[in-house]
Amino acid sequence: MSLDKKYINLFSKITSKAAISTIPYLGKKDKKAADKAAVDNMRSELNKIDMKGKIVIGEGELDKAPMLYIGEKLGSGKGPELDIAVDPLEGTNFAANNLPGALSVIAVSKVNNLFHAPETYMDKIAINTNQKGIVDIDFDTEKNIKNLAEFLNKDIKQLTACILDRPRHKKIIDKLKELKVKIKLISDGDVSGALLVSNKKYKVDLFLGIGGGPEGVLAAAALDSLGCYFQGKFIFDTQESIKRAETMGIKDINKKYEIKDIIKGDSIFCATGITSGDLVNGVKIKGNKYITETLITHKSSNLNKILVQEDTIKT
Ligand code: VTB
């Protein structure tokens, strides 16, 4: 069963409005305030939609997040049952420092079709094919690079790998350097980082490394529609996180999740630019209007486009 196309319009308006709500906080060095603006706005706008929506990825557990907590029911209560994953402000540092790459993101599926991800780190890998076995989290970096170069019929030196700039990635980064792979080192924003494999225009062949689990699920939702390969493995390295996994019903804490384990059936993904980045431009002001750009995918209609929206500035 597919998601009605009207939801593309509705959810792209949600991320667009959330993006606009952060504008007063850009460059104000207060990432919490910027995040709160996006969260509050997104929650109140989601509540206006005719749906029985449930947050499966949000701001955290009920005890930690009063808004958009995992399990929160949203919408008018009329209409289809939907699973909703949100990252109202992905790249809070980017917004606080007015740097490129801040996004407002949503992924939606029919009920029980989106993975309810724990708030832990995830080891991730993504490439632009839906073929399994070329890259794998369990392969070492050299094997992944060699396999990918062979698959793409490219010289290793022509490959570009995107990875978060973190001390935990030193070994991988050193190996990429040794292999003379071009590195696109990102400081934050690994939803966008993963999506850079989805189109040749971004000039990224491989995304890898450890980032947020929820961000991994959001990226996988888009990569599913974009025909890409994604694999993720949650990192349960503390007693607390192992316990959380148990309470969430995760039996095998070493499981490698393929896209089909993360998202099933139809989906809609929307990412609106807050500040301009690789994927989309940020919010612009033209006269009395905000202009936003949203990357949208809708699996069942094979939609993959950038939608430009206008919203009147209220004075
Ligand atoms: C990433 C990135 C986020 O967190 O998931 C990263 O996408 C992972 O956490 O934008 P650490 O910063 O602890 O490495 C963010 O950078 C911030 O949520």
Residues whose N, C-alpha, C, O or C-beta is under 5 A from the ligand:
A	BS01	VTB	E90 G91 S187 D188 G189 D190 V191 G211 G212 E215
